[in-house]
Amino acid sequence: MSDNSVKVTLIKSVYGQLASIRGSVKGLGLRRIGHSVVVADTPSNRGMMNAASHMLKVQGKTCGRGVKGQRARKGGYHKTGFEGGQMPLQRRLPKIGFRSAMKASRAELTLDDLMRVKGGEVTLQVLIDANLVPEYTKIVKIILSGTVTKAYAVKDKVITATKGAKTAVEAAGGSFAA
């Protein structure tokens, strides 16, 4: 590719385009998507390239940066989300919700869920094996929702309970590790 030539590649289909744009693409010698040709950098060829610029990739004199304008300049880029002075989308939309980083390591267990534990001893590993809490859980809290009829011995210190859940488990004959 010499100094006064550019490489032009067709990147979109000519179907559905105006006849004048199809003629410009044909005049540049492009036949199909992905087809590349090297053409002289003349005003007539530049006119055809400008007419069909939305369907072409042009490489050559300006190295794909286009002609003039902020994006053609050295260091002429702007920060992500900048919309030319208009209020950016991420600032126009309202803030929604909150995602707790601690949520991943905490889990709640109802008394009805506790009844699905096989055996009388309750540890963190037993709850994970029974698929009652996720495997990455570090702390479990038993809450008063439902009833408990079996006696459970909660052995782990990482398993705590609300006041109502603790009295319900102890009323059924269970105990908590001290």
C-alpha positions in Angstrom: 0.0 0.0 0.0 1.7 3.2 -1.2 1.4 6.6 0.4 -1.5 7.7 -1.8 -3.6 4.6 -1.6 -6.1 3.2 1.0 -7.4 -0.2 1.8 -11.2 -0.4 1.8 -13.2 -3.4 3.2 -17.0 -3.9 2.9 -18.3 -4.8 6.4 -22.1 -4.6 5.8 -24.5 -5.8 3.1 -25.5 -3.5 0.3 -29.0 -5.0 0.2 -31.6 -2.5 1.4 -29.3 0.5 0.7 -30.1 3.3 -1.7 -29.0 2.8 -5.3 -26.5 5.6 -5.1 -24.8 3.9 -2.1 -24.8 0.6 -3.9 -23.2 2.3 -6.9 -20.5 3.8 -4.7 -19.7 0.4 -3.3 -19.6 -1.1 -6.8 -17.5 1.8 -8.0 -14.9 1.1 -5.4 -14.7 -2.5 -6.7 -16.2 -4.2 -3.6 -18.3 -7.3 -4.3 -19.2 -9.0 -1.1 -19.0 -8.7 2.7 -15.4 -9.0 3.9 -14.0 -8.2 0.4 -11.0 -5.8 0.5 -9.5 -3.7 -2.2 -6.7 -1.1 -2.4 -7.7 2.0 -4.2 -6.0 5.3 -5.0 -6.7 8.1 -2.4 -8.4 10.5 -4.9 -11.2 12.9 -4.3 -13.6 10.8 -6.3 -12.8 7.7 -4.4 -13.0 9.6 -1.1 -16.5 10.8 -2.1 -17.6 7.2 -2.7 -16.1 6.1 0.6 -17.8 9.0 2.5 -21.2 8.1 0.8 -21.0 4.5 2.1 -18.9 5.2 5.2 -21.4 3.3 7.4 -20.7 0.1 5.5 -16.9 0.3 5.0 -13.8 0.0 6.9 -11.1 2.3 5.5 -7.4 1.9 6.4 -4.7 4.1 5.1 -3.6 7.7 5.4 -5.3 8.4 8.7 -5.0 4.9 10.2 -8.7 4.4 10.7 -9.1 7.5 12.9 -11.0 9.5 10.3 -10.4 13.1 9.4 -10.2 15.9 12.0 -12.4 16.0 15.1 -11.7 15.1 18.7 -11.3 11.4 18.1 -8.7 12.0 15.4 -6.4 13.9 17.8 -3.7 12.6 20.0 -5.2 12.1 23.5 -8.6 13.1 22.1 -10.7 10.5 23.8 -13.1 11.2 26.7 -14.0 9.2 29.7 -16.5 6.3 29.6 -20.1 7.4 29.8 -19.4 10.9 28.5 -22.2 12.1 26.3 -20.9 15.4 25.0 -22.1 17.4 28.0 -25.5 15.9 28.2 -26.3 14.3 31.6 -25.0 10.7 31.2 -27.4 7.8 31.4 -25.9 6.4 34.6 -26.7 9.7 36.3 -30.2 10.1 34.8 -31.4 6.8 36.1 -32.4 6.5 39.8 -30.3 4.5 42.3 -31.9 1.1 42.9 -31.3 -1.2 45.9 -28.3 -2.3 47.7 -26.2 -5.5 47.4 -24.7 -6.6 50.7 -21.2 -8.2 50.4 -21.9 -10.1 53.6 -25.1 -11.7 52.3 -23.1 -14.4 50.5 -21.6 -15.8 53.7 -24.8 -15.6 55.8 -27.9 -17.8 55.8 -31.3 -18.0 57.5 -32.9 -21.3 58.5 -36.5 -21.7 59.6 -37.7 -24.2 62.1 -39.5 -26.0 59.3 -36.2 -26.3 57.5 -34.5 -27.6 60.7 -37.1 -30.4 60.8 -35.6 -31.7 57.5 -32.3 -32.5 59.1 -31.7 -36.2 59.6 -30.4 -37.1 63.0 -30.3 -35.1 66.2 -27.0 -33.1 65.8 -26.9 -29.9 63.9 -23.6 -28.5 62.6 -22.8 -26.3 59.7 -21.5 -29.2 57.6 -24.7 -31.2 58.3 -26.8 -28.2 57.0 -24.6 -27.9 53.9 -24.8 -31.6 53.2 -28.6 -31.5 53.5 -28.7 -28.6 51.0 -30.4 -26.3 53.5 -27.8 -23.6 53.2 -25.3 -22.8 50.4 -21.8 -24.4 50.7 -20.1 -21.0 51.0 -22.1 -20.1 54.1 -20.1 -19.1 57.2 -22.8 -18.1 59.7 -26.4 -19.5 60.1 -29.2 -18.0 62.1 -32.3 -20.0 63.0 -35.5 -18.0 62.9 -39.0 -18.7 64.4 -41.1 -19.7 61.5 -42.9 -23.0 61.7 -42.7 -25.6 64.5 -40.1 -28.0 65.8 -41.1 -31.4 67.3 -37.8 -33.2 67.4 -35.0 -32.6 69.9 -32.0 -31.1 68.1 -28.5 -30.5 69.6 -27.0 -27.5 67.8 -23.2 -28.1 68.1 -21.7 -25.2 66.1 -21.0 -21.8 67.5 -21.6 -20.3 64.1 -25.2 -21.4 64.3 -27.2 -18.9 66.3 -31.0 -18.4 66.8 -33.5 -15.7 67.6 -34.9 -15.6 71.1 -38.2 -17.2 69.9 -36.5 -19.9 67.9 -34.2 -20.8 70.8 -37.1 -21.2 73.2 -39.0 -23.3 70.6 -35.9 -25.7 70.1 -35.3 -25.9 73.9 -39.1 -26.6 74.5 -38.9 -29.5 72.1 -35.9 -30.9 74.2 -33.1 -29.5 72.1 -30.0 -27.6 73.2 -27.5 -25.0 71.9 -23.7 -25.1 72.3 -22.5 -22.6 74.9 
